[in-house]
Amino acid sequence: MLNHIRNFCIVAHIDHGKSTLADRLLELTRTLDSRQMRMQVLDSMDLEQERGITIKMHPITMIYVRPNGQEYLLNLIDTPGHVDFTYEVSRSLKACEGALLVVDATQGLEAQTLSNLYLALDAGLEVIPVLNKIDLAVARVDEVTHQICDLMGVSEDEVLKVSAKTGQNVDTVLEAVVERVPPPRGDADAELRALIFDSLYESYRGAIAHVRVVDGMIRAGTRIRFAASGKDFDVGEVGILRLAQIPRDSLQAGDVGYVITGCRDVSEIRVGDTLLDADRPSTEPLPGYREVKPMVFAGFYPADTKDYELLRDSLAKLRL
């Protein structure tokens, strides 16, 4: 099963067509039907739609059937492109084995392109260069291709030339992901270890962890432990992520999905932490966890002091 799973993300400088490429991949794999499709469908926040930028990462699972009939499970994480959200990018890389580096054929290599490339290489990912917007009259296809080849040390044949807007050659991207991104490493029979790479809060279900299962299996009823805090919780639901949460019986090694524990304290779900089986807590957590250090500080106070606790709790939920 692991051999037919690919976990990858898309990284790029802002406005190089990253979210549009994600739209085309969703169309080609028939993950969403025509009624569900809209521009930048993974950008679900109102501000993302208004500004046309990605702020929060968005994982989604696709089923891709190759021309030879083989079926692959592709877990895509669409990441922000703006430099202010570099931390969001670094988090997603830890859940992947590969990355699509998207470059605008009219703009060429830019600062955030280089930054994202180095982040991906430092994480040990297989990086696939994708030259986008080749349909535009002002596209500098040959020039920018040479820039990419010089930077990455790849041949021209390894640079995928596509138009995410028109869909031209986007099918080659899916084939490249299957061919060039390695399958996830992990042991389905080992003790549970799952990486928390993101989270969100829902009023009725509490804090929800987005995880990549590295070893073992997790299902509803499993008693898990957050390695950093040592707190135990019972899993209420697991599943994969489309535009909505799709419940599944279990998540196994290599899978990307969500875990609901009913935890109401948002501080318990820490990005980079490891989920362990509470009945076998001797398992070593995944390496690399660090406490997040805030870099910007601001003071917010309600006009009515009675609302202080409410404001504090609301901001804590937004922090996810």
Secondary structure, 3 states (H helix, E strand, C coil): CHHHEEEEEEEECCCCCHHHHHHHHHHHCCCCCCCCCCCCCCCCCHHHHHHCCCCCCEEEEEEEECCCCCEEEEEEEECCCCHHHHHHHHHHHCCCCEEEEEEECCCCCCHHHHHHHHHHHHCCCEEEEEEECCCCCCCCHHHHHHHHHHHHCCCHHHCEECECCCCECHHHHHHHHHHHCCCCCCCCCCCCEEEEEEEEEECCCEEEEEEEEEECEEECCCEEEECCCCCEEECCEEEEECCCEEEECEEECCCEEEEECCCCCHHHCCCCCEEEECCCCCCCCCCCCCCCCCCCCCCCCCCCHHHHHHHHHHHHHHCC
